[in-house]
Amino acid sequence: MDFGFGFLIIALLVIVAVAILIKNIRVVQQAKAFVIERLGAYQTTWNVGLHFKIPFIEKVAKVVSLKEQVVDFPPQPVITKDNVTMQIDTVIYFQITDPKMYTYGVEHPLTAIENLTATTLRNIIGELELDQTLTSRDIINSKMRAILDEATDLWGIKVNRVELKNIVPPREIQDAMEKQMKAERERRESILKAEGEKKSAILLAEGERESAILRADAQKQSHILEAEGQAEAIIKVQQATAEGIRLLNEAGASEEVIKLRALEAFQAAADGKATKIIIPSEIQGLAGLASSFKEVITDVK
């Protein structure tokens, strides 16, 4: 009985020891860190991997997330340089870079960051007027990030970015701003309408100018074709005259006959639309020879 009881006690002690050892084996996951204390004092910081904690002597004081965190603080009342009270809510993007300083640097770190953010925002906005506040978000964000990052560095925190999520001025100022924006939109619409009418008028004028050019070109082509037709008719007449003279020469006609035939050719040309006919000097006296020519023709027959 004594042997069996002693064996049972030993087995129980072994089981308890194994359970304690298993319980003190800890695995640190990615993007996390364990702050370890030994007998109440900071001992070390565990990073990713398998670790063993000494039972009853060491303990995990804090599990710290190393991921970037986002905190949206409620709206804070701030007063501008020209005494306008506004409500501004802020978003902070931060990351814990030193788990030890984050654990022991400040009590309630998020509350400390919120209070520091509100104080910094009031100081910055207090130096700006309303119009500057509404148009200088990037400048305000940069200034706040620099101030907060420097202040929280002692707490093991790095402020990556600060954003003014919303700026809410008083109701009467909002109404005035809306009226101003409406007037600006109407002005732009008027400008766009005027520009559209201007472009339309320009296009219409260009169309009329091109039409006039086309009409002028058509009229010009018509005159050219008419002139070419007249010239071609004169050439035909002259060619026929030359052919007649050639035939007269072959028939042995006298010089008077040839001149008379030339006169007849010019008379045919004058029957056209030509307004001016130039008659060579050597045939200008043929009018008086017409009767003589007829008699010569009669005698020849």
Secondary structure, DSSP 8 states (H G I E B T S, - for coil): -HHHHHHHHHHHHHHHHHHHHHHTEEEE-TTEEEEEEETTEEEEEE-SEEEE--TTTEEEEEEEE-SEEEEE---EEEE-TTS-EEEEEEEEEEEES-HHHHHHS-SSHHHHHHHHHHHHHHHHHTTS-HHHHHH-HHHHHHHHHHHHHHHHGGGTEEEEEEEEEEEE--HHHHHHHHHHHHHHHHHHHHHHHHHHHHHHHHHHHHHHHHHHHHHHHHHHHHHHHHHHHHHHHHHHHHHHHHHHHHHHHHHT--HHHHHHHHHHHHHHHHTSS-S-----GGGGGGGGGHHHHHHHHHHH-
